[in-house]
Each structure stands twice: as C-alpha cells, then as structure tokens.
Amino acid sequence: MSQCSAVPASHSIKLAKPVVGHSVVRFVVLIHDWPEPHWDFLVEADDVLRAWRLLAEPVPEVDIPAEPNFPHRLLYLDYEGPISSGRGHVLRWDTGTCVWATDGPDLVELEIRGTKLTGSVVVRRVGEGWRFRVTASAAG
C-alpha cells in the first residue's frame, strides 16, 4: 500500500470547481488520527477531492464545526492506512455518491447517499468559522 503525501503549505492551490447539479460523483469520510482525531469529508471535484476537516463525528441533524482543507488526491476515495511523513493513519468511515447542488464561497450544498449518511449536506460559513450539517432524507 503506498503512502500519501500532502501538498506543501507554501504551494498555491486553485480550487477545482465541481459541475453543480449534473454529475454524480463520489465522496468519502475518513477518520484521521493526526494531529488530533477528526473526520475528513472529501468530495470529488474535477480531478481532485475538495476537503473539509470535521471536528466531531458527522451525525444527522447536528451542526459540526468544520474547517476547509486543501484539495486531496483522488486516491483517498479508496485509501486506508498510514500517511507519509508521520502524519497518522486514515480509516474509511463512510463512502458513497453525491451530487453538487451549490458551490459558493460561503456555502456548499450536496445531496449524498452513503453507507452511513444519506441526505442533504450543507457546509457554510458562520461568522469566523464553518459548520457542517447533514439533514437525513426521509425513508422510502
């Protein structure tokens, strides 16, 4: 299994723009144990994964503190294991498909269908911070 490396902080990254409302893409939620335990929410956008660090387990109907993160390589959709340079380990917590509904500077909305989470995801800027929220879809 290969180890993954991060983009250096000094490297300027242009955010990929997803195709809103059309394409079904993949997402993954990884448990990452470094530098402190958190969940990484990663969503396909063009040829990278858009990323948010979630500071608590993502559960429906709860606002979770979130932090935008740098784009990740697509291999993280299927990767579990050690991260290079001693940056901990990742373990897949949820995976599935989604459709981008909104992609703005202060608001991202997606419809997701995962093994644990299914429904509407909203990631929004709230004051100086960000919040992640899943609204579960009705059964049926």
DSSP file with accessible surface (Angstrom, degrees, kcal/mol):
  #  RESIDUE AA STRUCTURE BP1 BP2  ACC     N-H-->O    O-->H-N    N-H-->O    O-->H-N    TCO  KAPPA ALPHA  PHI   PSI    X-CA   Y-CA   Z-CA
    1    1 A M              0   0  186      0, 0.0     2,-0.1     0, 0.0    78,-0.0   0.000 360.0 360.0 360.0 128.4    0.0    0.0    0.0
    2    2 A S        -     0   0   81      1,-0.1     2,-0.3    79,-0.0    82,-0.0  -0.451 360.0-122.5 -79.0 153.9    1.5    3.4   -1.0
    3    3 A Q        -     0   0  111     -2,-0.1     2,-0.3    80,-0.1    80,-0.2  -0.709  23.2-131.1 -93.7 149.1    1.7    6.2    1.5
    4    4 A C  B     -a   83   0A   0     78,-0.6    80,-2.6    -2,-0.3     2,-0.3  -0.727  15.9-155.3 -99.8 148.5    0.1    9.6    0.7
    5    5 A S        -     0   0   65     -2,-0.3     2,-0.1    78,-0.2    80,-0.1  -0.916  13.5-123.8-124.0 152.2    1.8   12.9    1.0
    6    6 A A        -     0   0   34     -2,-0.3    66,-0.1    78,-0.1     3,-0.0  -0.468  29.9-101.9 -87.4 159.3    0.3   16.4    1.5
    7    7 A V        -     0   0   51     64,-0.2    63,-0.1    -2,-0.1    -1,-0.1  -0.657  50.7-102.8 -74.8 132.3    0.7   19.4   -0.7
    8    8 A P    >   -     0   0   83      0, 0.0     3,-1.9     0, 0.0    -1,-0.1  -0.265  23.2-121.8 -58.0 146.0    3.3   21.7    1.0
    9    9 A A  T 3  S+     0   0  113      1,-0.3    -2,-0.0    -3,-0.0     0, 0.0   0.797 112.2  60.0 -59.4 -27.8    1.7   24.7    2.7
   10   10 A S  T 3  S+     0   0  119      2,-0.1     2,-0.5     0, 0.0    -1,-0.3   0.618  84.3  98.2 -77.0 -11.4    3.8   27.0    0.5
   11   11 A H  S <  S-     0   0  115     -3,-1.9     2,-0.3     1,-0.0    -4,-0.0  -0.655  74.3-132.6 -82.9 126.1    2.2   25.6   -2.6
   12   12 A S        -     0   0  112     -2,-0.5     2,-0.5     1,-0.0    -2,-0.1  -0.611  24.0-161.5 -78.6 132.6   -0.6   27.8   -4.1
   13   13 A I        -     0   0   58     -2,-0.3     2,-0.5    -6,-0.0    -1,-0.0  -0.957  12.7-147.8-122.7 129.4   -3.7   25.7   -4.9
   14   14 A K        -     0   0  191     -2,-0.5     2,-0.2     1,-0.0    -2,-0.0  -0.835  30.5-120.3 -90.7 125.9   -6.6   26.7   -7.2
   15   15 A L        -     0   0   86     -2,-0.5     2,-0.1     1,-0.1    35,-0.0  -0.471  24.4-121.7 -69.0 133.9   -9.8   25.1   -6.0
   16   16 A A        -     0   0   10     -2,-0.2    30,-0.1    29,-0.1    -1,-0.1  -0.474  20.8-134.0 -70.6 144.0  -11.4   22.8   -8.5
   17   17 A K        -     0   0  133     -2,-0.1    29,-0.1    28,-0.0    -1,-0.0  -0.901  18.0-142.3-103.7 120.5  -15.0   23.8   -9.5
   18   18 A P        -     0   0   14      0, 0.0     2,-0.9     0, 0.0    27,-0.1  -0.326  25.2-103.8 -74.2 162.2  -17.5   20.9   -9.5
   19   19 A V    >>  -     0   0   82     -2,-0.0     3,-0.8    27,-0.0     4,-0.6  -0.797  44.1-137.8 -85.5 106.3  -20.2   20.6  -12.1
   20   20 A V  T 34 S-     0   0   58     -2,-0.9    81,-0.2     1,-0.2    83,-0.0  -0.514  71.8  -4.6 -73.9 129.5  -23.2   21.7  -10.0
   21   21 A G  T 34 S+     0   0   47     79,-3.9    -1,-0.2    -2,-0.3    80,-0.1   0.444 121.2  67.7  79.2   2.3  -26.4   19.7  -10.4
   22   22 A H  T <4 S+     0   0  151     -3,-0.8     2,-0.2     1,-0.2    -1,-0.1   0.791  79.0  58.4-118.9 -62.4  -25.4   17.3  -13.1
   23   23 A S     <  -     0   0   58     -4,-0.6     2,-0.5    77,-0.1    77,-0.5  -0.559  64.8-135.5 -85.2 140.7  -22.7   14.7  -12.4
   24   24 A V  E     +B   99   0B  99     -2,-0.2     2,-0.2    75,-0.1    75,-0.2  -0.812  36.6 175.1 -87.6 125.8  -22.9   12.0   -9.8
   25   25 A V  E     -B   98   0B  26     73,-2.9    73,-2.8    -2,-0.5     2,-0.2  -0.760  27.2-100.8-125.3 174.6  -19.5   11.9   -8.0
   26   26 A R  E     -B   97   0B  85     71,-0.3    18,-2.5    -2,-0.2     2,-0.3  -0.641  29.1-173.5 -99.5 155.5  -18.0   10.0   -5.1
   27   27 A F  E     -BC  96  43B   0     69,-2.3    69,-1.9    -2,-0.2     2,-0.3  -0.941   2.1-167.8-137.0 163.2  -17.4   11.1   -1.5
   28   28 A V  E     -BC  95  42B   0     14,-2.3    14,-2.8    -2,-0.3     2,-0.5  -0.988  13.9-150.0-147.5 148.3  -15.7    9.6    1.4
   29   29 A V  E     -BC  94  41B   0     65,-2.8    64,-3.2    -2,-0.3    65,-1.7  -0.997  23.0-168.9-116.9 121.7  -15.5   10.4    5.2
   30   30 A L  E     -BC  92  40B   1     10,-2.4    10,-3.2    -2,-0.5     2,-0.5  -0.912  21.4-134.4-111.6 139.2  -12.2    9.3    6.7
   31   31 A I  E     -BC  91  39B  55     60,-3.3    60,-1.9    -2,-0.4     2,-0.4  -0.824  28.9-170.1 -84.8 126.3  -11.2    9.1   10.4
   32   32 A H  E     -BC  90  38B  18      6,-2.9     6,-2.1    -2,-0.5    58,-0.2  -0.988  17.3-162.2-124.4 129.0   -7.8   10.7   10.7
   33   33 A D        +     0   0   79     56,-1.8    55,-0.1    -2,-0.4    57,-0.1   0.251  49.3 119.1 -97.0  13.6   -5.8   10.5   13.9
   34   34 A W  S    S-     0   0  110      2,-0.3    53,-0.1    53,-0.3     4,-0.1  -0.995  82.7  -8.5-138.1 141.8   -3.3   13.3   13.3
   35   35 A P  S    S-     0   0   66      0, 0.0    -1,-0.1     0, 0.0    -2,-0.1  -0.974 143.3 -20.1 -76.0 -18.2   -2.6   15.9   14.6
   36   36 A E  S    S-     0   0   98     -4,-0.1    -2,-0.3    -2,-0.0    -4,-0.1  -0.962  91.4 -76.0-139.9 157.9   -5.7   15.2   16.7
   37   37 A P        +     0   0   99      0, 0.0     2,-0.3     0, 0.0    -4,-0.2  -0.276  68.1 139.1 -58.1 134.0   -8.6   12.9   15.9
   38   38 A H  E     -C   32   0B   0     -6,-2.1    -6,-2.9    -4,-0.1     2,-0.4  -0.946  48.8-107.6-159.4 175.6  -11.0   14.3   13.3
   39   39 A W  E     -CD  31  54B  44     15,-2.4    15,-4.0    -2,-0.3     2,-0.6  -0.959  22.8-146.3-115.8 133.5  -13.1   13.3   10.3
   40   40 A D  E     -CD  30  53B   4    -10,-3.2   -10,-2.4    -2,-0.4     2,-0.7  -0.895   6.5-158.5-100.7 121.4  -12.1   14.3    6.7
   41   41 A F  E     -CD  29  52B   0     11,-2.9    11,-1.9    -2,-0.6     2,-0.4  -0.906  18.1-177.5 -99.7 113.9  -15.1   14.9    4.4
   42   42 A L  E     -CD  28  51B   0    -14,-2.8   -14,-2.3    -2,-0.7     2,-0.4  -0.963   6.7-176.4-121.9 131.2  -13.7   14.6    0.8
   43   43 A V  E     -CD  27  50B   0      7,-2.4     7,-3.2    -2,-0.4   -16,-0.2  -0.988  31.3-108.6-132.6 134.0  -15.8   15.1   -2.3
   44   44 A E  E     + D   0  49B  45    -18,-2.5     2,-0.3    -2,-0.4     5,-0.2  -0.339  40.0 167.4 -59.1 133.5  -14.8   14.7   -6.0
   45   45 A A  E >   - D   0  48B   2      3,-2.7     3,-1.7   -27,-0.1     2,-0.2  -0.838  64.4 -50.4-149.5 105.8  -14.5   18.0   -7.9
   46   46 A D  T 3  S-     0   0  122     -2,-0.3    -1,-0.1     1,-0.2   -27,-0.0  -0.461 121.5 -20.5  63.8-122.8  -12.8   17.8  -11.2
   47   47 A D  T 3  S+     0   0  109     -2,-0.2    27,-0.4    -3,-0.1     2,-0.3   0.151 130.4  50.9-107.8  20.3   -9.6   15.9  -10.8
   48   48 A V  E <  S-D   45   0B  35     -3,-1.7    -3,-2.7    25,-0.1     2,-0.5  -0.839  82.9-104.2-139.2 178.4   -9.2   16.4   -7.0
   49   49 A L  E     -DE  44  72B   0     23,-2.9    23,-2.4    -2,-0.3    -5,-0.2  -0.949  26.3-138.2-108.9 122.5  -11.1   16.0   -3.8
   50   50 A R  E     -D   43   0B  20     -7,-3.2    -7,-2.4    -2,-0.5     2,-0.4  -0.571  33.2-153.8 -70.5 146.6  -12.5   19.1   -2.1
   51   51 A A  E     +DE  42  69B   4     18,-0.6    18,-2.8    -9,-0.2     2,-0.4  -0.969  26.9 179.1-138.7 141.5  -11.9   18.7    1.6
   52   52 A W  E     -DE  41  68B   8    -11,-1.9   -11,-2.9    -2,-0.4     2,-0.6  -0.998  24.8-135.9-134.9 137.6  -13.2   19.8    5.0
   53   53 A R  E     -DE  40  67B  49     14,-3.3    14,-2.0    -2,-0.4     2,-0.5  -0.824  20.0-153.8 -90.9 123.1  -11.9   18.7    8.4
   54   54 A L  E     -DE  39  66B   0    -15,-4.0   -15,-2.4    -2,-0.6    12,-0.2  -0.874   6.7-154.7-101.1 130.9  -14.8   17.9   10.7
   55   55 A L  S    S+     0   0   75     10,-2.6     2,-0.3    -2,-0.5    11,-0.1   0.393  77.1  28.9 -90.7   4.8  -14.1   18.3   14.4
   56   56 A A  S    S-     0   0   37      9,-0.3   -17,-0.2   -17,-0.1     8,-0.1  -0.963 103.1 -73.7-151.8 163.4  -16.7   15.8   15.6
   57   57 A E        -     0   0   90     -2,-0.3     2,-0.7     1,-0.1    -2,-0.1  -0.386  54.2-115.3 -60.4 130.6  -18.3   12.7   14.2
   58   58 A P        +     0   0    0      0, 0.0    -1,-0.1     0, 0.0    75,-0.1  -0.599  47.4 165.8 -74.6 110.2  -20.8   13.6   11.4
   59   59 A V    >   -     0   0   54     -2,-0.7     3,-1.1     3,-0.2    75,-0.5  -0.934  41.6 -90.0-122.3 149.8  -24.3   12.7   12.6
   60   60 A P  B 3  S+f  134   0B  57      0, 0.0    75,-0.2     0, 0.0     3,-0.1  -0.227 104.3  12.9 -60.0 145.6  -27.6   13.8   11.1
   61   61 A E  T 3  S+     0   0   89     73,-3.5     2,-0.4     1,-0.2    74,-0.1   0.640 100.5 109.6  68.0  20.8  -29.3   16.9   12.4
   62   62 A V    <   -     0   0   65     -3,-1.1     2,-0.5    72,-0.3    72,-0.4  -0.992  68.3-127.2-128.0 131.9  -26.3   18.2   14.3
   63   63 A D        -     0   0   88     -2,-0.4    70,-0.2    70,-0.1    68,-0.0  -0.685  29.1-162.9 -75.5 123.3  -24.1   21.2   13.4
   64   64 A I  E     - G   0 132B   5     68,-2.9    68,-2.7    -2,-0.5     2,-0.0  -0.928  22.6-116.2-110.4 126.3  -20.5   20.0   13.3
   65   65 A P  E     - G   0 131B  50      0, 0.0   -10,-2.6     0, 0.0    -9,-0.3  -0.385  44.0-175.3 -58.0 137.7  -17.6   22.5   13.5
   66   66 A A  E     -EG  54 130B   6     64,-2.0    64,-0.8   -12,-0.2   -12,-0.2  -0.935  22.1-157.3-137.6 158.5  -15.7   22.3   10.2
   67   67 A E  E     -E   53   0B  79    -14,-2.0   -14,-3.3    -2,-0.3    62,-0.0  -0.992  27.3-119.3-136.0 127.0  -12.5   23.7    8.6
   68   68 A P  E     -E   52   0B  69      0, 0.0     2,-0.3     0, 0.0   -16,-0.3  -0.371  37.0-164.4 -59.8 144.9  -11.9   23.9    4.9
   69   69 A N  E     -E   51   0B  36    -18,-2.8   -18,-0.6     1,-0.1     3,-0.1  -0.815  26.1 -82.2-127.2 169.6   -8.8   21.9    4.0
   70   70 A F  E     -     0   0B  65     -2,-0.3    -1,-0.1     1,-0.1   -21,-0.0  -0.300  59.8 -84.7 -69.9 154.8   -6.5   21.8    0.9
   71   71 A P  E     -     0   0B  12      0, 0.0     2,-0.3     0, 0.0   -64,-0.2  -0.329  47.5-148.4 -59.4 142.5   -7.6   19.6   -2.1
   72   72 A H  E     -E   49   0B  17    -23,-2.4   -23,-2.9    -3,-0.1     2,-0.1  -0.771  20.9 -95.8-110.6 159.7   -6.6   16.0   -1.8
   73   73 A R    >   -     0   0  105     -2,-0.3     3,-1.9   -25,-0.2     4,-0.2  -0.408  33.4-115.9 -72.7 150.4   -5.7   13.4   -4.4
   74   74 A L  G >  S+     0   0   62    -27,-0.4     3,-2.5     1,-0.3     4,-0.3   0.757 105.8  78.9 -59.4 -24.6   -8.4   11.2   -5.8
   75   75 A L  G >> S+     0   0   65      1,-0.3     3,-1.5     2,-0.2     4,-0.8   0.757  77.1  74.0 -60.3 -19.8   -6.7    8.1   -4.4
   76   76 A Y  G <4 S+     0   0   13     -3,-1.9    -1,-0.3     1,-0.3    -2,-0.2   0.677  77.3  77.0 -68.4 -13.8   -8.1    9.0   -0.9
   77   77 A L  G <4 S+     0   0    5     -3,-2.5    -1,-0.3     1,-0.2    -2,-0.2   0.826 114.9  18.2 -61.1 -28.8  -11.5    7.8   -2.2
   78   78 A D  T <4 S+     0   0   97     -3,-1.5     2,-0.3    -4,-0.3    -2,-0.2   0.384 102.4 112.2-121.8   1.0  -10.2    4.2   -1.7
   79   79 A Y     <  +     0   0   15     -4,-0.8     2,-0.3    12,-0.1    -3,-0.0  -0.593  29.9 167.3 -90.1 138.9   -7.2    4.6    0.6
   80   80 A E        +     0   0   64     -2,-0.3    11,-0.2    11,-0.1    -3,-0.0  -0.979  42.1  53.5-137.5 139.6   -6.9    3.4    4.2
   81   81 A G  E    S-H   90   0B  15      9,-2.2     9,-2.4    -2,-0.3     2,-0.1  -0.919  84.9  -7.7 139.3-162.4   -3.6    3.3    6.1
   82   82 A P  E     -H   89   0B  44      0, 0.0   -78,-0.6     0, 0.0     2,-0.4  -0.355  52.6-138.8 -73.8 149.7   -0.6    5.4    7.1
   83   83 A I  B  >  -a    4   0A   7      5,-2.9     4,-0.8   -80,-0.2     3,-0.5  -0.875  32.4-102.2-104.4 141.5    0.0    8.9    5.7
   84   84 A S  T >4 S+     0   0   16    -80,-2.6     3,-1.0    -2,-0.4   -78,-0.1  -0.033  98.9  33.6 -61.0 164.8    3.6    9.8    4.8
   85   85 A S  T 34 S-     0   0  110      1,-0.2    -1,-0.2     2,-0.1   -80,-0.0   0.768 129.5 -69.6  61.8  26.7    5.9   11.9    7.0
   86   86 A G  T 34 S+     0   0   64     -3,-0.5    -1,-0.2     1,-0.1    -2,-0.2   0.795  89.1 144.3  67.9  31.1    4.4   10.6   10.2
   87   87 A R    <<  -     0   0   38     -3,-1.0   -53,-0.3    -4,-0.8    -3,-0.1  -0.032  59.8-109.4 -96.9  34.6    1.0   12.3    9.8
   88   88 A G        -     0   0   15     -5,-0.2    -5,-2.9   -55,-0.1     2,-0.3  -0.358  40.1 -64.2  86.5-159.6   -1.0    9.5   11.3
   89   89 A H  E     - H   0  82B  99     -7,-0.3   -56,-1.8    -3,-0.1     2,-0.4  -0.924  32.7-144.9-132.1 155.4   -3.4    7.0    9.7
   90   90 A V  E     -BH  32  81B   8     -9,-2.4    -9,-2.2    -2,-0.3     2,-0.4  -0.944  10.0-170.2-123.2 147.8   -6.8    7.2    8.0
   91   91 A L  E     -B   31   0B  99    -60,-1.9   -60,-3.3    -2,-0.4     2,-0.3  -1.000  31.1-112.4-135.6 131.7   -9.7    4.8    8.1
   92   92 A R  E     +B   30   0B  77     -2,-0.4   -62,-0.2   -62,-0.2     3,-0.1  -0.467  36.4 170.5 -68.1 125.6  -12.8    4.9    5.9
   93   93 A W  E     -     0   0B  29    -64,-3.2     2,-0.3     1,-0.4   -63,-0.2   0.748  67.3  -2.9-103.7 -37.2  -15.8    5.8    8.0
   94   94 A D  E     +B   29   0B   1    -65,-1.7   -65,-2.8    22,-0.1    -1,-0.4  -0.987  61.3 179.4-153.3 154.4  -18.4    6.3    5.2
   95   95 A T  E     +B   28   0B  39     -2,-0.3    20,-1.4   -67,-0.2     2,-0.3  -0.983  22.1 110.4-154.4 153.8  -18.4    6.3    1.4
   96   96 A G  E     -BI  27 114B  17    -69,-1.9   -69,-2.3    -2,-0.3     2,-0.3  -0.973  54.7 -60.4 173.0-156.4  -20.9    6.8   -1.4
   97   97 A T  E     +BI  26 113B  61     16,-2.0    16,-2.8    -2,-0.3     2,-0.3  -0.787  40.9 175.5-118.9 162.1  -22.1    9.1   -4.2
   98   98 A C  E     -BI  25 112B   3    -73,-2.8   -73,-2.9    -2,-0.3     2,-0.4  -0.978  24.1-134.5-157.6 167.2  -23.3   12.6   -4.3
   99   99 A V  E     -BI  24 111B  43     12,-1.9    12,-2.4    -2,-0.3     2,-0.4  -0.999  27.6-124.0-127.8 130.8  -24.4   15.5   -6.5
  100  100 A W  E     + I   0 110B   2    -77,-0.5   -79,-3.9   -81,-0.4    10,-0.2  -0.607  31.2 172.7 -71.7 126.6  -23.2   19.1   -6.0
  101  101 A A  E     +     0   0B  45      8,-3.0     2,-0.3    -2,-0.4     9,-0.2   0.785  67.5   8.3-101.2 -41.2  -26.2   21.4   -5.5
  102  102 A T  E     - I   0 109B  46      7,-2.0     7,-2.2     2,-0.1    -1,-0.4  -0.997  53.1-176.7-143.4 138.6  -24.4   24.7   -4.7
  103  103 A D  E     + I   0 108B  24     -2,-0.3     5,-0.2     5,-0.2   -83,-0.1  -0.774  28.0 146.3-137.8  90.0  -20.8   25.7   -4.7
  104  104 A G        -     0   0   21      3,-3.3     3,-0.3    -2,-0.3    -2,-0.1  -0.705  61.1-101.3-117.2 173.3  -20.3   29.2   -3.4
  105  105 A P  S    S+     0   0  112      0, 0.0     3,-0.1     0, 0.0    -1,-0.0   0.796 122.2  22.1 -65.6 -27.1  -17.6   31.0   -1.4
  106  106 A D  S    S+     0   0   82      1,-0.2    19,-2.3    18,-0.1     2,-0.3   0.305 125.3  48.2-120.7   4.4  -19.5   30.7    1.9
  107  107 A L  E     + J   0 124B  46     -3,-0.3    -3,-3.3    17,-0.2     2,-0.4  -0.951  50.0 179.2-153.7 127.1  -22.0   27.9    1.2
  108  108 A V  E     -IJ 103 123B   3     15,-2.6    15,-2.8    -2,-0.3     2,-0.4  -0.997  10.0-174.3-125.5 132.7  -21.7   24.4   -0.3
  109  109 A E  E     +IJ 102 122B  62     -7,-2.2    -8,-3.0    -2,-0.4    -7,-2.0  -0.997   7.4 170.0-129.6 136.1  -24.7   22.1   -0.6
  110  110 A L  E     -IJ 100 121B   1     11,-2.3    11,-3.1    -2,-0.4     2,-0.6  -0.969  31.2-135.5-138.9 154.3  -24.7   18.4   -1.7
  111  111 A E  E     -IJ  99 120B  91    -12,-2.4   -12,-1.9    -2,-0.3     2,-0.3  -0.970  35.7-170.5-107.7 119.0  -27.1   15.5   -1.9
  112  112 A I  E     -IJ  98 119B   7      7,-3.1     7,-2.4    -2,-0.6     2,-0.4  -0.827  24.1-169.7-116.2 152.3  -25.3   12.4   -0.6
  113  113 A R  E     +IJ  97 118B 169    -16,-2.8   -16,-2.0    -2,-0.3     5,-0.2  -0.872  30.4 154.4-137.1  99.6  -26.0    8.7   -0.5
  114  114 A G  E     -I   96   0B  17      3,-2.3   -18,-0.2    -2,-0.4   -86,-0.0  -0.582  58.2-100.4-118.0-177.1  -23.6    6.8    1.7
  115  115 A T  S    S+     0   0  109    -20,-1.4     3,-0.1    -2,-0.2   -19,-0.1   0.770 122.0  13.0 -76.2 -25.2  -23.4    3.7    3.7
  116  116 A K  S    S+     0   0  122      1,-0.3     2,-0.5   -21,-0.2    -1,-0.1   0.685 128.0  48.2-115.9 -38.7  -24.0    5.7    6.9
  117  117 A L        +     0   0    4    -22,-0.1    -3,-2.3   -58,-0.1     2,-0.4  -0.937  55.6 166.8-114.5 130.2  -25.1    9.1    5.9
  118  118 A T  E     +J  113   0B  41     -2,-0.5    19,-1.5    -5,-0.2     2,-0.3  -0.988  41.3  48.7-140.3 129.7  -27.8    9.9    3.3
  119  119 A G  E    S-JK 112 136B   0     -7,-2.4    -7,-3.1    -2,-0.4     2,-0.5  -0.980  89.9 -20.7 147.4-155.3  -29.5   13.3    2.8
  120  120 A S  E     -JK 111 135B  40     15,-2.4    15,-3.1    -2,-0.3     2,-0.5  -0.789  49.9-159.4 -94.8 130.7  -28.6   16.9    2.3
  121  121 A V  E     -JK 110 134B   0    -11,-3.1   -11,-2.3    -2,-0.5     2,-0.4  -0.927   7.2-173.2-108.7 132.6  -25.2   18.2    3.4
  122  122 A V  E     -JK 109 133B  28     11,-2.5    11,-2.2    -2,-0.5     2,-0.5  -0.997   6.4-175.8-124.4 126.7  -24.7   21.9    4.0
  123  123 A V  E     +JK 108 132B   0    -15,-2.8   -15,-2.6    -2,-0.4     2,-0.3  -0.991  23.1 166.8-118.3 116.7  -21.2   23.3    4.7
  124  124 A R  E     -JK 107 131B 114      7,-2.5     7,-2.6    -2,-0.5     2,-0.4  -0.967  40.3-111.6-137.4 150.8  -21.5   27.0    5.5
  125  125 A R  E     - K   0 130B 109    -19,-2.3     2,-0.5    -2,-0.3     5,-0.3  -0.637  30.2-174.1 -76.0 131.7  -19.5   29.9    6.9
  126  126 A V  E >   - K   0 129B  70      3,-2.9     3,-2.2    -2,-0.4     2,-0.2  -0.935  60.6 -54.5-129.4 104.2  -20.9   31.0   10.2
  127  127 A G  T 3  S-     0   0   63     -2,-0.5    -2,-0.0     1,-0.3     0, 0.0  -0.444 122.2 -17.8  63.2-125.9  -19.1   34.1   11.5
  128  128 A E  T 3  S+     0   0  190     -2,-0.2    -1,-0.3    -3,-0.1     2,-0.1   0.542 133.4  55.9 -87.3  -8.6  -15.4   33.3   11.5
  129  129 A G  E <  S- K   0 126B  27     -3,-2.2    -3,-2.9   -62,-0.0     2,-0.3  -0.436  75.4-118.5-114.9-171.4  -15.9   29.6   11.4
  130  130 A W  E     -GK  66 125B  28    -64,-0.8   -64,-2.0    -5,-0.3     2,-0.4  -0.928  16.1-155.0-129.0 152.7  -17.6   26.9    9.3
  131  131 A R  E     -GK  65 124B  91     -7,-2.6    -7,-2.5    -2,-0.3     2,-0.4  -0.990   1.8-157.0-130.5 141.5  -20.4   24.4   10.1
  132  132 A F  E     +GK  64 123B   1    -68,-2.7   -68,-2.9    -2,-0.4     2,-0.4  -0.949  18.5 175.2-113.2 134.0  -21.2   21.0    8.5
  133  133 A R  E     - K   0 122B  76    -11,-2.2   -11,-2.5    -2,-0.4     2,-0.5  -0.989  18.8-158.2-145.1 134.0  -24.7   19.6    8.8
  134  134 A V  E     -fK  60 121B   0    -75,-0.5   -73,-3.5   -72,-0.4     2,-0.6  -0.947   5.4-161.8-106.6 126.5  -26.4   16.5    7.3
  135  135 A T  E     - K   0 120B  60    -15,-3.1   -15,-2.4    -2,-0.5    -2,-0.0  -0.958  27.6-127.5-105.2 113.1  -30.2   16.6    7.1
  136  136 A A  E     - K   0 119B  47     -2,-0.6   -17,-0.3   -17,-0.2     2,-0.1  -0.303  18.5-117.2 -64.8 142.8  -31.3   13.0    6.7
  137  137 A S        -     0   0   61    -19,-1.5    -1,-0.1     1,-0.1     2,-0.1  -0.469  35.7 -99.1 -73.4 149.5  -33.5   12.0    3.8
  138  138 A A        -     0   0   97     -2,-0.1    -1,-0.1     1,-0.1     2,-0.0  -0.422  45.7-102.6 -66.8 143.5  -36.9   10.6    4.6
  139  139 A A              0   0  108      1,-0.2    -1,-0.1    -2,-0.1    -3,-0.0  -0.340 360.0 360.0 -64.3 148.3  -37.1    6.8    4.5
  140  140 A G              0   0  127     -3,-0.1    -1,-0.2    -2,-0.0    -2,-0.1   0.078 360.0 360.0 137.6 360.0  -38.7    5.4    1.4
